[in-house]
Amino acid sequence: MSILEKEPPQIKQIIKMHFYMEMTYMQISAELHLNKSTMAKRLRTALKRIKAEMTQEGIRDCPF
C-alpha cells in the first residue's frame, strides 16, 4: 500500500473510484468535474507509474 500512498490525493481518489467503487470514467469525470479524457489520462499515467514502481520493488502480481 505504500506505493499508492505516494500518489497525489486526486489520483488516489480516481483509483479508488474506478477499482474499488467500480465507477465508469464518465461517472468519475462527472463527480470530479474533470474532462473524461483528462481523467483517463491521469489514471493511465498513474497506473504506469505504480506498475513501474512495483516492478522495481520486485512485486510481480500487478492487478492491472
PyRosetta script that sets phi, psi and omega in degrees:
from pyrosetta import init, pose_from_sequence

init()
pose = pose_from_sequence("MSILEKEPPQIKQIIKMHFYMEMTYMQISAELHLNKSTMAKRLRTALKRIKAEMTQEGIRDCPF")
pose.set_psi(1, -20.6)
pose.set_omega(1, -177.3)
pose.set_phi(2, -64.3)
pose.set_psi(2, -27.0)
pose.set_omega(2, 177.6)
pose.set_phi(3, -65.6)
pose.set_psi(3, -45.3)
pose.set_omega(3, 179.5)
pose.set_phi(4, -66.7)
pose.set_psi(4, -33.4)
pose.set_omega(4, -179.6)
pose.set_phi(5, -65.1)
pose.set_psi(5, -20.6)
pose.set_omega(5, 179.9)
pose.set_phi(6, -76.8)
pose.set_psi(6, -15.6)
pose.set_omega(6, -178.4)
pose.set_phi(7, -75.3)
pose.set_psi(7, 151.9)
pose.set_omega(7, 176.6)
pose.set_phi(8, -61.8)
pose.set_psi(8, 155.3)
pose.set_omega(8, -177.4)
pose.set_phi(9, -53.9)
pose.set_psi(9, -42.5)
pose.set_omega(9, -178.1)
pose.set_phi(10, -66.0)
pose.set_psi(10, -37.2)
pose.set_omega(10, 178.5)
pose.set_phi(11, -66.8)
pose.set_psi(11, -43.2)
pose.set_omega(11, 176.7)
pose.set_phi(12, -59.5)
pose.set_psi(12, -39.4)
pose.set_omega(12, 179.9)
pose.set_phi(13, -65.5)
pose.set_psi(13, -43.1)
pose.set_omega(13, 178.6)
pose.set_phi(14, -62.2)
pose.set_psi(14, -44.5)
pose.set_omega(14, 179.3)
pose.set_phi(15, -62.2)
pose.set_psi(15, -45.2)
pose.set_omega(15, 179.3)
pose.set_phi(16, -60.5)
pose.set_psi(16, -46.2)
pose.set_omega(16, -178.1)
pose.set_phi(17, -64.3)
pose.set_psi(17, -39.8)
pose.set_omega(17, -176.2)
pose.set_phi(18, -76.8)
pose.set_psi(18, -48.5)
pose.set_omega(18, -173.6)
pose.set_phi(19, -88.9)
pose.set_psi(19, -36.7)
pose.set_omega(19, -176.3)
pose.set_phi(20, -94.4)
pose.set_psi(20, -37.0)
pose.set_omega(20, -179.5)
pose.set_phi(21, -95.0)
pose.set_psi(21, -5.9)
pose.set_omega(21, 178.2)
pose.set_phi(22, 54.3)
pose.set_psi(22, 41.7)
pose.set_omega(22, 178.0)
pose.set_phi(23, -85.7)
pose.set_psi(23, 149.4)
pose.set_omega(23, 177.6)
pose.set_phi(24, -79.0)
pose.set_psi(24, 167.4)
pose.set_omega(24, 176.8)
pose.set_phi(25, -59.7)
pose.set_psi(25, -40.4)
pose.set_omega(25, 179.5)
pose.set_phi(26, -63.0)
pose.set_psi(26, -43.2)
pose.set_omega(26, 179.8)
pose.set_phi(27, -64.6)
pose.set_psi(27, -43.2)
pose.set_omega(27, -179.6)
pose.set_phi(28, -65.1)
pose.set_psi(28, -46.9)
pose.set_omega(28, -178.1)
pose.set_phi(29, -63.1)
pose.set_psi(29, -36.3)
pose.set_omega(29, 177.3)
pose.set_phi(30, -67.8)
pose.set_psi(30, -42.4)
pose.set_omega(30, -178.9)
pose.set_phi(31, -65.1)
pose.set_psi(31, -39.8)
pose.set_omega(31, -176.8)
pose.set_phi(32, -95.1)
pose.set_psi(32, 1.3)
pose.set_omega(32, -179.7)
pose.set_phi(33, 57.1)
pose.set_psi(33, 47.0)
pose.set_omega(33, 177.8)
pose.set_phi(34, -120.0)
pose.set_psi(34, 152.5)
pose.set_omega(34, 171.6)
pose.set_phi(35, -64.5)
pose.set_psi(35, 142.6)
pose.set_omega(35, -177.8)
pose.set_phi(36, -57.3)
pose.set_psi(36, -43.8)
pose.set_omega(36, -178.4)
pose.set_phi(37, -68.9)
pose.set_psi(37, -34.0)
pose.set_omega(37, 176.7)
pose.set_phi(38, -64.8)
pose.set_psi(38, -46.0)
pose.set_omega(38, 179.9)
pose.set_phi(39, -63.8)
pose.set_psi(39, -43.2)
pose.set_omega(39, -180.0)
pose.set_phi(40, -63.1)
pose.set_psi(40, -40.3)
pose.set_omega(40, 179.5)
pose.set_phi(41, -66.5)
pose.set_psi(41, -41.5)
pose.set_omega(41, 178.4)
pose.set_phi(42, -62.3)
pose.set_psi(42, -42.0)
pose.set_omega(42, 178.8)
pose.set_phi(43, -65.4)
pose.set_psi(43, -47.3)
pose.set_omega(43, -179.5)
pose.set_phi(44, -59.7)
pose.set_psi(44, -45.3)
pose.set_omega(44, 179.5)
pose.set_phi(45, -64.0)
pose.set_psi(45, -43.1)
pose.set_omega(45, 179.8)
pose.set_phi(46, -64.2)
pose.set_psi(46, -41.4)
pose.set_omega(46, -179.9)
pose.set_phi(47, -65.6)
pose.set_psi(47, -38.0)
pose.set_omega(47, 175.8)
pose.set_phi(48, -62.4)
pose.set_psi(48, -43.7)
pose.set_omega(48, -179.7)
pose.set_phi(49, -64.2)
pose.set_psi(49, -43.3)
pose.set_omega(49, -179.8)
pose.set_phi(50, -66.7)
pose.set_psi(50, -43.6)
pose.set_omega(50, 179.6)
pose.set_phi(51, -62.1)
pose.set_psi(51, -42.4)
pose.set_omega(51, 179.1)
pose.set_phi(52, -62.8)
pose.set_psi(52, -41.8)
pose.set_omega(52, 179.5)
pose.set_phi(53, -67.6)
pose.set_psi(53, -38.7)
pose.set_omega(53, 177.6)
pose.set_phi(54, -63.5)
pose.set_psi(54, -42.3)
pose.set_omega(54, 178.4)
pose.set_phi(55, -63.1)
pose.set_psi(55, -42.2)
pose.set_omega(55, 179.8)
pose.set_phi(56, -62.7)
pose.set_psi(56, -34.6)
pose.set_omega(56, 179.6)
pose.set_phi(57, -86.8)
pose.set_psi(57, 1.4)
pose.set_omega(57, 176.7)
pose.set_phi(58, 83.4)
pose.set_psi(58, 18.1)
pose.set_omega(58, 177.6)
pose.set_phi(59, -90.5)
pose.set_psi(59, 116.3)
pose.set_omega(59, -174.5)
pose.set_phi(60, -96.9)
pose.set_psi(60, -21.9)
pose.set_omega(60, -177.0)
pose.set_phi(61, -87.5)
pose.set_psi(61, 77.3)
pose.set_omega(61, 179.1)
pose.set_phi(62, -90.0)
pose.set_psi(62, 124.3)
pose.set_omega(62, -176.2)
pose.set_phi(63, -73.2)
pose.set_psi(63, -2.8)
pose.set_omega(63, 179.7)
pose.set_phi(64, -136.5)
pose.dump_pdb("model.pdb")
